[in-house]
């Protein structure tokens, strides 16, 4: 994520700079090099401009990173604006970027105990799934900006964190009514969100 940290202007350098910013958890980045506006997944970029949707980090820190790394003369896009002063010229630049819109996720999961005995199996399952979603399981990014929500990955988190429980089925929804075992796509400016209260756990011995 930070291999191009020493560079500037190029997309990989801008992305690396953002990931090197304290508190930044995930992001998406797009660039419009044309002379006309371009729309990506409902987000319109002005001509010759860059777009970043960033989860985490303070507004000032994110804006400063973008200011230091972006292409010369390129504009910014987004709903958050921070005025950054160039320390050399004294000119003030209104740096723009986006924060992700959180799409609430509901989940239904059925687990088989396989002889395991836990004081509160549903609570254990919910905790594993929420930890995964929040990126709190080592080696797992969890729900990220622009990343599809996968019921398979949620099930894998339970298998990993609460062995020897076995996940029989796992499905997800965006409104708590219609569930699917397929991934739920997220747009470039969206991120999934999952809380324990939105997880329906069924426990069976066989």
KOLTORVEX-817174 format. One record per residue (C-alpha): residue in three letters; residue number from 0; z negated, y, x negated. Coordinates in Angstrom, 2 decimals. Layout:
KOLTORVEX-817174
SITE, residuo, num, Z, Y, X
SITE, ALA, NUM, Z, Y, X
...
end
This chain:
KOLTORVEX-817174
SITE, residuo, num, Z, Y, X
SITE, UNK, 0, 0.00, 0.00, 0.00
SITE, UNK, 1, -0.51, 2.40, -2.92
SITE, UNK, 2, 1.98, 1.13, -5.51
SITE, UNK, 3, 3.99, 4.40, -5.40
SITE, UNK, 4, 0.91, 6.62, -5.68
SITE, UNK, 5, 2.23, 8.57, -8.68
SITE, UNK, 6, 5.45, 9.54, -6.95
SITE, UNK, 7, 6.36, 12.35, -4.56
SITE, UNK, 8, 8.98, 13.06, -1.90
SITE, UNK, 9, 10.12, 9.45, -1.31
SITE, UNK, 10, 8.74, 7.66, 1.77
SITE, UNK, 11, 6.89, 5.07, -0.32
SITE, UNK, 12, 5.14, 7.84, -2.26
SITE, UNK, 13, 4.08, 9.64, 0.93
SITE, UNK, 14, 2.80, 6.37, 2.42
SITE, UNK, 15, 0.93, 5.50, -0.77
SITE, UNK, 16, -0.71, 8.93, -0.82
SITE, UNK, 17, -1.90, 8.53, 2.76
SITE, UNK, 18, -3.30, 5.04, 2.14
SITE, UNK, 19, -5.14, 6.46, -0.87
SITE, UNK, 20, -6.84, 9.01, 1.41
SITE, UNK, 21, -10.47, 8.20, 2.21
SITE, UNK, 22, -10.94, 6.64, 5.62
SITE, UNK, 23, -7.27, 5.95, 6.39
SITE, UNK, 24, -6.99, 2.50, 7.96
SITE, UNK, 25, -3.36, 2.25, 9.01
SITE, UNK, 26, -0.32, 4.39, 9.64
SITE, UNK, 27, 3.35, 4.55, 10.52
SITE, UNK, 28, 5.93, 6.74, 8.82
SITE, UNK, 29, 9.42, 7.85, 9.78
SITE, UNK, 30, 11.90, 10.26, 8.22
SITE, UNK, 31, 14.85, 12.16, 9.66
SITE, UNK, 32, 17.35, 13.13, 6.96
SITE, UNK, 33, 20.04, 14.26, 9.41
SITE, UNK, 34, 21.00, 17.72, 10.65
SITE, UNK, 35, 19.98, 16.94, 14.24
SITE, UNK, 36, 16.85, 15.73, 16.03
SITE, UNK, 37, 16.33, 11.94, 16.04
SITE, UNK, 38, 14.10, 9.96, 18.40
SITE, UNK, 39, 12.12, 6.90, 17.28
SITE, UNK, 40, 10.37, 4.95, 20.06
SITE, UNK, 41, 9.86, 8.04, 22.17
SITE, UNK, 42, 8.89, 10.33, 19.27
SITE, UNK, 43, 11.44, 13.04, 18.45
SITE, UNK, 44, 11.73, 14.20, 14.85
SITE, UNK, 45, 13.23, 17.58, 14.06
SITE, UNK, 46, 16.17, 17.76, 11.68
SITE, UNK, 47, 15.21, 17.18, 8.04
SITE, UNK, 48, 11.60, 16.28, 8.72
SITE, UNK, 49, 8.99, 13.57, 8.27
SITE, UNK, 50, 6.59, 11.98, 10.73
SITE, UNK, 51, 3.29, 10.20, 10.11
SITE, UNK, 52, 0.92, 8.72, 12.66
SITE, UNK, 53, -2.36, 8.11, 10.88
SITE, UNK, 54, -5.46, 6.23, 11.96
SITE, UNK, 55, -8.58, 7.34, 10.09
SITE, UNK, 56, -9.34, 9.98, 7.49
SITE, UNK, 57, -10.25, 13.57, 8.27
SITE, UNK, 58, -7.57, 15.93, 9.54
SITE, UNK, 59, -7.88, 18.09, 6.43
SITE, UNK, 60, -7.60, 15.15, 4.03
SITE, UNK, 61, -4.56, 13.71, 5.78
SITE, UNK, 62, -2.83, 17.10, 5.90
SITE, UNK, 63, -3.52, 17.74, 2.22
SITE, UNK, 64, -2.06, 14.37, 1.26
SITE, UNK, 65, 1.08, 15.06, 3.28
SITE, UNK, 66, 1.41, 18.51, 1.75
SITE, UNK, 67, 1.15, 17.15, -1.78
SITE, UNK, 68, 3.60, 14.31, -1.26
SITE, UNK, 69, 6.31, 15.36, 1.17
SITE, UNK, 70, 9.93, 16.17, 0.32
SITE, UNK, 71, 10.59, 19.79, -0.64
SITE, UNK, 72, 11.87, 21.79, 2.32
SITE, UNK, 73, 11.25, 19.02, 4.86
SITE, UNK, 74, 9.38, 19.81, 8.05
SITE, UNK, 75, 6.59, 17.94, 9.80
SITE, UNK, 76, 6.15, 16.56, 13.30
SITE, UNK, 77, 3.14, 15.63, 15.39
SITE, UNK, 78, 0.44, 16.80, 17.75
SITE, UNK, 79, -2.17, 17.66, 15.10
SITE, UNK, 80, -1.68, 20.80, 13.01
SITE, UNK, 81, -3.70, 21.78, 9.94
SITE, UNK, 82, -3.03, 24.92, 7.92
SITE, UNK, 83, -2.87, 24.07, 4.22
SITE, UNK, 84, -2.81, 26.79, 1.57
SITE, UNK, 85, -0.67, 26.21, -1.51
SITE, UNK, 86, -3.08, 26.83, -4.44
SITE, UNK, 87, -0.24, 28.22, -6.59
SITE, UNK, 88, 1.68, 30.52, -4.25
SITE, UNK, 89, -1.03, 31.22, -1.70
SITE, UNK, 90, 1.44, 30.46, 1.09
SITE, UNK, 91, -0.01, 28.79, 4.17
SITE, UNK, 92, 1.83, 25.76, 5.55
SITE, UNK, 93, 1.17, 24.37, 9.05
SITE, UNK, 94, 1.17, 20.63, 8.33
SITE, UNK, 95, 1.72, 18.40, 11.36
SITE, UNK, 96, 1.05, 14.73, 11.96
SITE, UNK, 97, -0.02, 12.44, 14.79
SITE, UNK, 98, -3.07, 10.43, 15.70
SITE, UNK, 99, -2.44, 7.10, 17.47
SITE, UNK, 100, -2.86, 6.67, 21.20
SITE, UNK, 101, -5.14, 3.67, 21.81
SITE, UNK, 102, -3.84, 1.17, 24.36
SITE, UNK, 103, -6.73, -0.81, 25.79
SITE, UNK, 104, -6.33, -4.57, 25.54
SITE, UNK, 105, -7.90, -7.26, 27.72
SITE, UNK, 106, -8.13, -10.88, 26.61
SITE, UNK, 107, -8.81, -14.27, 28.17
SITE, UNK, 108, -9.78, -17.12, 25.93
SITE, UNK, 109, -10.88, -20.73, 26.46
SITE, UNK, 110, -12.77, -22.44, 23.64
SITE, UNK, 111, -13.84, -26.04, 23.16
SITE, UNK, 112, -17.27, -26.49, 21.57
SITE, UNK, 113, -16.39, -29.68, 19.65
SITE, UNK, 114, -20.06, -30.54, 19.55
SITE, UNK, 115, -21.11, -27.15, 18.18
SITE, UNK, 116, -24.31, -25.63, 19.50
SITE, UNK, 117, -24.64, -21.83, 19.41
SITE, UNK, 118, -27.31, -19.76, 21.18
SITE, UNK, 119, -24.61, -17.64, 22.84
SITE, UNK, 120, -21.09, -18.97, 22.36
SITE, UNK, 121, -19.32, -16.30, 24.50
SITE, UNK, 122, -21.00, -13.51, 22.52
SITE, UNK, 123, -19.97, -15.16, 19.25
SITE, UNK, 124, -16.37, -15.44, 20.40
SITE, UNK, 125, -16.27, -11.83, 21.59
SITE, UNK, 126, -17.74, -10.59, 18.31
SITE, UNK, 127, -15.12, -12.46, 16.28
SITE, UNK, 128, -12.29, -11.00, 18.34
SITE, UNK, 129, -13.63, -7.45, 18.25
SITE, UNK, 130, -14.26, -7.70, 14.49
SITE, UNK, 131, -10.67, -8.80, 14.02
SITE, UNK, 132, -9.32, -5.97, 16.16
SITE, UNK, 133, -11.33, -3.41, 14.17
SITE, UNK, 134, -10.18, -4.77, 10.82
SITE, UNK, 135, -13.67, -5.96, 9.89
SITE, UNK, 136, -12.67, -9.48, 8.82
SITE, UNK, 137, -11.92, -9.74, 5.11
SITE, UNK, 138, -8.22, -10.07, 4.43
SITE, UNK, 139, -7.20, -9.11, 7.97
SITE, UNK, 140, -5.86, -5.69, 8.93
SITE, UNK, 141, -6.52, -6.26, 12.64
SITE, UNK, 142, -5.00, -3.88, 15.16
SITE, UNK, 143, -2.98, -1.27, 13.30
SITE, UNK, 144, -0.81, 1.70, 14.22
SITE, UNK, 145, 2.54, 0.44, 15.48
SITE, UNK, 146, 1.45, -3.19, 15.09
SITE, UNK, 147, 2.01, -5.64, 17.94
SITE, UNK, 148, -1.10, -7.24, 19.47
SITE, UNK, 149, -0.99, -10.99, 18.90
SITE, UNK, 150, -3.07, -13.45, 20.97
SITE, UNK, 151, -2.41, -16.04, 18.27
SITE, UNK, 152, -4.09, -13.87, 15.64
SITE, UNK, 153, -7.04, -13.20, 17.94
SITE, UNK, 154, -7.42, -16.96, 18.43
SITE, UNK, 155, -7.18, -17.52, 14.68
SITE, UNK, 156, -10.02, -15.04, 14.14
SITE, UNK, 157, -12.25, -17.12, 16.43
SITE, UNK, 158, -11.29, -20.34, 14.65
SITE, UNK, 159, -12.11, -18.69, 11.33
SITE, UNK, 160, -15.33, -16.93, 12.27
SITE, UNK, 161, -16.82, -19.45, 14.69
SITE, UNK, 162, -15.90, -22.90, 13.42
SITE, UNK, 163, -16.02, -25.63, 14.64
SITE, UNK, 164, -15.09, -23.99, 17.93
SITE, UNK, 165, -11.50, -24.75, 18.91
SITE, UNK, 166, -9.38, -22.29, 20.86
SITE, UNK, 167, -7.47, -24.00, 23.65
SITE, UNK, 168, -5.78, -20.93, 25.14
SITE, UNK, 169, -5.70, -17.22, 24.47
SITE, UNK, 170, -3.79, -14.56, 26.38
SITE, UNK, 171, -3.74, -10.77, 26.43
SITE, UNK, 172, -3.07, -7.94, 28.88
SITE, UNK, 173, -2.78, -4.16, 28.94
SITE, UNK, 174, -4.31, -3.72, 32.40
SITE, UNK, 175, -6.58, -6.72, 32.90
SITE, UNK, 176, -4.41, -8.25, 35.61
SITE, UNK, 177, -1.23, -9.74, 34.17
SITE, UNK, 178, -1.85, -11.85, 31.06
SITE, UNK, 179, 0.62, -13.21, 28.53
SITE, UNK, 180, 0.56, -15.49, 25.50
SITE, UNK, 181, 3.31, -13.38, 23.93
SITE, UNK, 182, 2.70, -10.45, 21.61
SITE, UNK, 183, 2.24, -7.04, 23.22
SITE, UNK, 184, 4.45, -4.50, 21.42
SITE, UNK, 185, 3.08, -1.16, 20.26
SITE, UNK, 186, 5.14, 1.96, 19.72
SITE, UNK, 187, 5.19, 3.90, 16.47
SITE, UNK, 188, 2.37, 6.15, 17.75
SITE, UNK, 189, 0.22, 3.49, 19.44
SITE, UNK, 190, -2.59, 1.16, 18.45
SITE, UNK, 191, -4.33, -1.61, 20.37
SITE, UNK, 192, -8.03, -1.34, 21.17
SITE, UNK, 193, -10.37, -4.16, 22.17
SITE, UNK, 194, -14.00, -4.09, 23.32
SITE, UNK, 195, -16.31, -7.00, 24.12
SITE, UNK, 196, -16.43, -6.08, 27.80
SITE, UNK, 197, -12.69, -6.68, 28.11
SITE, UNK, 198, -12.86, -10.27, 26.85
SITE, UNK, 199, -13.21, -13.13, 29.36
SITE, UNK, 200, -14.55, -16.25, 27.61
SITE, UNK, 201, -14.50, -19.74, 29.09
SITE, UNK, 202, -16.45, -22.43, 27.23
SITE, UNK, 203, -15.83, -26.12, 27.71
SITE, UNK, 204, -17.13, -29.22, 25.94
SITE, UNK, 205, -13.85, -31.10, 26.05
end
